[in-house]
Amino acid sequence: MLRDIDDQKKASVKEVEDSQAMGDGLSLAVLIYSALCVLLTVVIAVFLPKIYPDNSAWVNVKRMILLAVIWPIAYIDFKTLRIPNLFVVYGLICRAIILVFEFFLGNPYIWVSLLSEAIAAG
């Protein structure tokens, strides 16, 4: 009897995981969260130059890309309590692309940034 209940729980957990993996769980809350994320990102994009007038446009673009990567990660982490490796790889690819541009645009603090990131990576 106990084994049957355990099997039923495993089956229901498996169904929920499968529906989440297939994207069947698109609800009104997800749409509201997505709309708020886009709205907040646009607001931040407008106000970043006003709050930090000494920053270049490049620094603001880096922050916007970081926000664009973090919003979906935060939602998925909140719902499933894990961060898929695909998002980690996506973030690393974005950072590598930004790093190439920083190198060629002549960021004077690129070595400080690289050292800080190396220390943070452990």
Secondary structure in CASP SS format (residue, H / E / C, confidence):
PFRMAT SS
TARGET T0000
AUTHOR 0000-0000-0000
METHOD secondary structure of the structure
MODEL  1
M C 1.00
L H 1.00
R H 1.00
D H 1.00
I H 1.00
D H 1.00
D H 1.00
Q H 1.00
K H 1.00
K H 1.00
A H 1.00
S H 1.00
V H 1.00
K H 1.00
E H 1.00
V H 1.00
E H 1.00
D H 1.00
S H 1.00
Q H 1.00
A H 1.00
M H 1.00
G C 1.00
D C 1.00
G C 1.00
L C 1.00
S C 1.00
L H 1.00
A H 1.00
V H 1.00
L H 1.00
I H 1.00
Y H 1.00
S H 1.00
A H 1.00
L H 1.00
C H 1.00
V H 1.00
L H 1.00
L H 1.00
T H 1.00
V H 1.00
V H 1.00
I H 1.00
A H 1.00
V H 1.00
F H 1.00
L H 1.00
P H 1.00
K H 1.00
I H 1.00
Y C 1.00
P C 1.00
D C 1.00
N C 1.00
S C 1.00
A H 1.00
W H 1.00
V H 1.00
N H 1.00
V H 1.00
K H 1.00
R H 1.00
M H 1.00
I H 1.00
L H 1.00
L H 1.00
A H 1.00
V H 1.00
I H 1.00
W H 1.00
P H 1.00
I H 1.00
A H 1.00
Y H 1.00
I H 1.00
D H 1.00
F H 1.00
K H 1.00
T H 1.00
L C 1.00
R C 1.00
I C 1.00
P C 1.00
N H 1.00
L H 1.00
F H 1.00
V H 1.00
V H 1.00
Y H 1.00
G H 1.00
L H 1.00
I H 1.00
C H 1.00
R H 1.00
A H 1.00
I H 1.00
I H 1.00
L H 1.00
V H 1.00
F H 1.00
E H 1.00
F H 1.00
F H 1.00
L H 1.00
G C 1.00
N C 1.00
P C 1.00
Y C 1.00
I H 1.00
W H 1.00
V H 1.00
S H 1.00
L H 1.00
L H 1.00
S H 1.00
E H 1.00
A H 1.00
I H 1.00
A H 1.00
A H 1.00
G C 1.00
END
